[in-house]
Amino acid sequence: MWLGACTSSIGTWMQKLAQSWLVLQLSNDPRMLGLDSFLGQIPIFLFSLFGGVVADRRDRRMLLIGSQIVQMSCAFILAALIVAGLTEVWPILVLSFVTGLAQAFGGPAYQALIPRLVKPEDLPNAIAMNSIQFNLARVIGPAIGGLAMVKLGAVWCFTLNGLSFIAVIISLLMLRERFVPAETRQSIMESMNEGFAFIKSQAGMRPLIALAFLMTFLGLPLLDFLPVFAREVFHRDENTFATMLSISGAGAVAGALLVAAVGHIKQKGKLTLIVLVTLGLLMIGFGLSTSLSLSYVILFLSGAALISCFAMISSLVQLITSDSMRGRVMSVYNVAFRGGMPIGSLVAGALIKEFSAPVVIAANGVLLAILGFYFLFIYRRVSNLQ
């Protein structure tokens, strides 16, 4: 499953590189980057709760396969549109929305499936390993994607992404794990309310979910608007953008390896918040930097900090969740985690148009650092989690 997901993630990052550059090229408007990211993530915000209920009622493996087929189809359609001479942005935006819709149902199923493949004591390491494959793909995908764009054209990035989904579909078909849900006569709304009640009953769960939203709302625009930094701040081309993505991905791999190495460390909550403050300071540095070399170093470190926060918060949520509730709890977590991305990108895109990318990213860093200090010293429920 790890190998299949890694192969598919490489294709996804190839497409992200090509799609971001294509959107900026066709529109010449940074706000379109924010809108594309918003439309790709907002279905997850809107429909993940339903996806979580479905993941607790159906075979999670088959639900995942269906999600992969839809995403694969979107990649091939986009490749065909470019061959046909695509000149407008709106078809890309529509396909981003459909892809996000598929992920809204596939995401909770995937996250609920992972804990059933490992022992409970290995769960933090498994989550970190999952982060490693995703972020290893962030290194390899942009590198291959940048080469494919320059030598072959954007259409090959989308085509290869479509082909990459075959690997994850095959791995899921080979998986022996079967989740057999208990029979229930509950309505979807009753099942969702049961999930909300479970979250309310667990100490520290609500602030963890709030942190997931705020962290992606403020932190992810750093990655979404790298094309703007490459083109308008440093006056470079798509190769510099690909390098930025790869360096950030390399940092994320390093951060995930570090989390895997210290999987059983105590005081995970406090450590997560310290890393969050560090991430805020690094974003301030990136926004203020006028040196490309220094920006590369900061991107590496911020990538490590970002994924370390993600992995530790996710493992804390998983460890305090029972398997029968896992699909619903992880769908709420997904709504927060993935919901912060589109809203943050949309807001950042509008502000960048008015104040410039460096100012907005630095301001987001200030807010992240303040958030970390608040949970460290004032509202200490996350800080006290082990």
WOTAKA-V141721 format. One record per backbone hydrogen bond with DSSP energy under -1.0 kcal/mol. CO is the residue of the C=O (numbers start at 1). NH is the residue of the N-H. E is the energy in kcal/mol with one decimal. If there is no record, write none. Layout:
CO,NH,E / CO,NH,E
This chain:
1,5,-2.5 / 2,6,-2.3 / 3,7,-2.2 / 4,8,-2.1 / 5,9,-2.5 / 6,10,-2.0 / 7,11,-1.6 / 8,12,-2.2 / 9,13,-2.3 / 10,14,-1.8 / 11,15,-2.2 / 12,16,-2.5 / 13,17,-2.1 / 14,18,-2.1 / 15,19,-3.5 / 16,20,-2.5 / 17,21,-2.0 / 18,22,-2.4 / 19,23,-2.7 / 20,24,-2.1 / 21,25,-2.2 / 22,26,-2.8 / 23,27,-2.2 / 24,28,-2.1 / 29,32,-1.7 / 30,34,-1.4 / 31,35,-2.3 / 32,36,-2.5 / 33,37,-2.2 / 34,38,-2.4 / 35,39,-2.8 / 36,40,-1.6 / 37,41,-1.4 / 38,42,-2.9 / 41,45,-1.4 / 42,46,-2.3 / 43,47,-3.1 / 44,48,-1.5 / 47,51,-2.3 / 48,52,-2.6 / 49,53,-1.6 / 50,54,-2.4 / 51,55,-2.2 / 52,56,-1.2 / 54,57,-1.3 / 54,58,-1.9 / 59,63,-2.0 / 60,64,-2.0 / 61,65,-1.9 / 62,66,-2.1 / 63,67,-1.8 / 64,68,-2.3 / 65,69,-2.0 / 66,70,-1.8 / 67,71,-2.0 / 68,72,-2.5 / 69,73,-2.1 / 70,74,-1.9 / 71,75,-1.8 / 72,76,-2.0 / 73,77,-2.4 / 74,78,-2.2 / 75,79,-1.9 / 76,80,-2.2 / 77,81,-2.2 / 78,82,-1.9 / 79,83,-2.0 / 80,84,-1.9 / 82,85,-1.4 / 89,92,-1.0 / 89,93,-1.6 / 90,94,-2.2 / 91,95,-2.2 / 92,96,-2.0 / 93,97,-1.8 / 94,98,-2.0 / 95,99,-2.4 / 96,100,-2.2 / 97,101,-2.0 / 98,102,-2.0 / 99,103,-1.9 / 100,104,-1.6 / 102,106,-2.0 / 103,107,-3.0 / 106,110,-2.4 / 107,111,-2.6 / 108,112,-2.1 / 109,113,-1.4 / 110,114,-1.6 / 113,116,-1.2 / 114,117,-2.0 / 119,122,-1.6 / 120,123,-1.3 / 122,126,-2.4 / 123,127,-2.6 / 124,128,-2.1 / 125,129,-2.7 / 126,130,-2.2 / 127,131,-2.0 / 128,132,-2.1 / 129,133,-2.2 / 130,134,-1.8 / 131,135,-2.5 / 132,136,-3.0 / 133,137,-1.6 / 136,140,-2.4 / 137,141,-3.1 / 139,143,-1.0 / 140,144,-2.6 / 141,145,-3.4 / 142,146,-3.2 / 143,147,-1.6 / 144,148,-2.8 / 145,149,-2.7 / 146,150,-2.0 / 147,151,-2.6 / 148,152,-2.6 / 148,153,-1.9 / 153,156,-1.3 / 154,158,-1.5 / 155,159,-2.2 / 156,160,-2.6 / 157,161,-1.6 / 158,162,-2.2 / 159,163,-2.1 / 160,164,-1.8 / 163,166,-1.4 / 165,169,-2.1 / 166,170,-2.4 / 167,171,-2.2 / 168,172,-2.0 / 169,173,-2.0 / 170,174,-1.6 / 187,191,-2.3 / 188,192,-2.4 / 189,193,-2.5 / 190,194,-1.9 / 191,195,-1.7 / 192,196,-2.2 / 193,197,-2.4 / 194,198,-1.9 / 195,199,-2.1 / 196,200,-2.3 / 197,201,-1.5 / 202,205,-1.7 / 204,208,-1.5 / 205,209,-2.1 / 206,210,-2.4 / 207,211,-2.4 / 208,212,-2.1 / 209,213,-1.8 / 210,214,-2.4 / 211,215,-2.7 / 212,216,-1.6 / 213,217,-2.5 / 214,218,-2.0 / 215,219,-2.5 / 216,220,-1.3 / 219,222,-1.2 / 220,223,-1.5 / 220,224,-1.9 / 221,225,-2.0 / 223,226,-1.3 / 225,229,-1.6 / 226,230,-2.8 / 227,231,-2.3 / 228,232,-2.9 / 229,234,-2.6 / 230,236,-3.5 / 237,241,-1.4 / 238,242,-2.5 / 239,243,-2.2 / 240,244,-2.5 / 241,245,-2.3 / 242,246,-2.4 / 243,247,-2.7 / 244,248,-2.4 / 245,249,-2.4 / 246,250,-2.5 / 247,251,-2.2 / 248,252,-1.9 / 249,253,-2.3 / 250,254,-2.1 / 251,255,-2.4 / 252,256,-2.6 / 253,257,-2.5 / 254,258,-1.9 / 255,259,-2.1 / 256,260,-2.5 / 257,261,-2.2 / 258,262,-1.6 / 260,263,-1.1 / 262,265,-2.1 / 267,271,-2.1 / 268,272,-2.5 / 269,273,-1.8 / 270,274,-2.0 / 271,275,-2.2 / 272,276,-1.9 / 273,277,-2.1 / 274,278,-1.9 / 275,279,-2.4 / 276,280,-2.0 / 277,281,-2.0 / 278,282,-2.3 / 279,283,-2.3 / 280,284,-1.8 / 281,285,-2.0 / 282,286,-2.4 / 283,287,-2.5 / 284,288,-1.8 / 285,289,-1.3 / 291,295,-2.2 / 292,296,-2.0 / 293,297,-1.8 / 294,298,-2.4 / 295,299,-2.5 / 296,300,-2.0 / 297,301,-2.1 / 298,302,-2.9 / 299,303,-2.2 / 300,304,-1.8 / 301,305,-2.3 / 302,306,-2.9 / 303,307,-2.1 / 304,308,-1.7 / 305,309,-2.1 / 306,310,-2.2 / 307,311,-2.8 / 308,312,-2.2 / 309,313,-2.4 / 310,314,-2.5 / 311,315,-2.3 / 312,316,-2.0 / 313,317,-2.1 / 314,318,-2.5 / 315,319,-2.4 / 318,321,-1.5 / 325,329,-2.7 / 326,330,-2.8 / 327,331,-1.3 / 328,332,-1.9 / 329,333,-2.4 / 330,334,-2.5 / 331,335,-2.3 / 332,336,-2.0 / 333,337,-3.5 / 334,338,-3.1 / 335,339,-1.3 / 336,340,-1.6 / 339,343,-1.3 / 340,344,-2.2 / 341,345,-2.6 / 342,346,-2.5 / 343,347,-2.5 / 344,348,-2.7 / 345,349,-2.6 / 346,350,-1.8 / 347,351,-2.2 / 348,352,-2.9 / 349,353,-1.4 / 351,355,-3.5 / 352,356,-1.9 / 356,360,-1.8 / 357,361,-2.6 / 358,362,-2.1 / 359,363,-2.2 / 360,364,-2.4 / 361,365,-1.8 / 362,366,-1.9 / 363,367,-2.1 / 364,368,-2.3 / 365,369,-2.3 / 366,370,-2.1 / 367,371,-2.3 / 368,372,-2.4 / 369,373,-2.2 / 370,374,-2.2 / 371,375,-2.1 / 372,376,-1.6 / 373,377,-2.4 / 374,378,-2.2 / 374,379,-2.1 / 380,384,-1.7 / 382,385,-1.5 / 385,269,-1.8
